[in-house]
Amino acid sequence: MASSRLLKKTLADFLSVIYLLTLVLKHVTKSSSNTLCGIKMNQVRQNMKSKNNFFLDIENIKRLDTFRIIYFVMFMLSFGITEIGRYIYRPFIYENNINDFGIADSMGNLGGIIVQIFFGLTVFNSSNKKGLRLIYFFIIGYVLYEIAQPFLPKRVFDWKDIYGTIIGGLIGLLLFHLIHKVVKQNKIIYEF
C-alpha cells in the first residue's frame, strides 16, 4: 500500500514536471528576444540550428508525435515495472532466500537503464539514428559510472550491476527497434 502511494506521488510529480517543461518550451519558442536564466535564447536557437547536434534534431524536439507518445508510455511502463521490482520483487526474493541469479540485486540497473533510455527518447524525441546514439550513450555512461564506484564515497562496485545494465540496455535497444519496425508512419499531433 505504501509503495502504491509512493508510485502515485512520483507519477503526479513527474507529470507536473513534464507540464512545466512544456510551458517553458512553449514560452521559449514563441518569444523572439527572451532570456532564460540569463541566456539569450536567440543565440541558443541559432547555435542549435547551425550545429549538427549529436542527439537532437531541433525540429523533433518542438513537436508531439506518435513516437514521442510511445516513448513516454514505454518510459512510464518501465518505471512502474522497475519500482515494482525494487519494492515488491526484491524484498520477496530476499525474505524467502530464493536464488534468482542476481536479478533482484541488479534490479535498479536492469530497469533503470530502460527507464533512462525511454525518458531520454521522450525528452529529445530523436530520429532513428540519433536515438541509437542516445541509447549507446546511456549504456556506456551507466557502465562507466559503475566502474567508477570504488572511487566514489560510500559506493561499491558490483559486476551484477554491469550485467544488469548491459542486459537492460539491450532490452531497451530491442524495444526501440521494435517500435520503429511496427510504427511505419510518425504522425505529428502538435507543433510547439
Sequence and secondary structure as in RCSB ss.txt:
>XXXX:A:sequence
MASSRLLKKTLADFLSVIYLLTLVLKHVTKSSSNTLCGIKMNQVRQNMKSKNNFFLDIENIKRLDTFRIIYFVMF
MLSFGITEIGRYIYRPFIYENNINDFGIADSMGNLGGIIVQIFFGLTVFNSSNKKGLRLIYFFIIGYVLYEIAQP
FLPKRVFDWKDIYGTIIGGLIGLLLFHLIHKVVKQNKIIYEF
>XXXX:A:secstr
 HHHHHHHHHHHHHHHHHHHHHHHHHHHHH SS EETTEEHHHHHHHHHHS  SS  HHHHTEEEHHHHHHHHHH
HHHHHHHHHIIIIIHHHHHHTT   TTTTTTHHHHHHHHHHHHHHHHHH   HHHHHHHHHHHHHHHHHHHHTGG
GSTT    HHHHHHHHHHHHHHHHHHHHHHHH     EEEE 
